[in-house]
Amino acid sequence: MKDKIVVLTGGSNGIGRGILELFLEKGAKVCFIDTDQNSANTLINKYGNNNLLYYYGDIANEDIKIDGGMSKLMIYNDDNGWDYSI
């Protein structure tokens, strides 16, 4: 996982946080989106911001749109608040 880019939705707590920490321990660079700013700040204080990037966002909000292209992108989609598959 060294230098792979991982994007997590819901990475501040619970299973998402456990997965986030595992990816960091394996050498990945992690970008995570969450609504819990306090827990996100705790993670940033613990791991620093060299390999960890946080964005505030509620992915259950269907108006959210992410633009851009990344060639080395691995995505894990944690609990997104939807009750159906996408």
N, C-alpha and C positions, 0 to 999 in steps of 0.2 A: 504493500500500500504506500510505500515511500513516495512522496511528492504527487500522489494522486489527489484530485480535487473531489471533495464530497460535499454535496448540498443536502442538508437535513431540514425537514419541516418538523417543528416541535422538538427541539434539541435541548431545552433548558431543564427539563425534569423527566423523571420516570425512565421508561425504556429508551426514549430518544436520547436522553442524557447519557445513559449507559453506552449506547451505540456511539455517540459523539466522542466520549472519552476513549473508547476502544480504538476508533479510527485515529485519534490523536496519538495514542500510545504506539500505534503501528506505523506512524510517520506520515499520515495523510494530512493534507491541508483541508480544513473544514469551514464551510460557510453554513450558518444555520439561521433559520427564520423562526421567530417565536413571539408570543405576546407577553411573556414574563420577563420584563426588563431587569428586575432585581436578580433573578437566578442567572440570567445571561451575564450580568456584570460580575457575579461571583465566579462564573466559569472563565471570563476574560481575565480576572485578577489571578486566578489559579494557573491558567495556562499561557497567559500573555496573548498578544495579538499578532505575533509573527505567523502562526499557523491557524489562527482562529478568527473568523469574521462573523459578526452578528448583524442581522437586520431585523428590525421590528416589523412584524406583519402578521395578519390573521389570514391564513390561506383558505379558511372556510368562506372568506369574502370573495365571491366570484368576479368582482371587479379588478382583482389583482392580476397584473400581467408582468411577466419577466421577459425582457428582450436581451439579446446578445448571443454570441456564439462562443462556445468553449470546446476545444478539441480533446481535452483530457477531463471529462466530466463523468462522475459516477453519481447516481442519484438514489437515495433511500427515501421513501415517502412514509414517514411516521403517521400516526393517527391524525387525519386531516379534518375531522369534524363532519365529514360527509357520510351518509348512510348508504352509499352506492359505489360501485367500482367505476373508475374512469379509464 
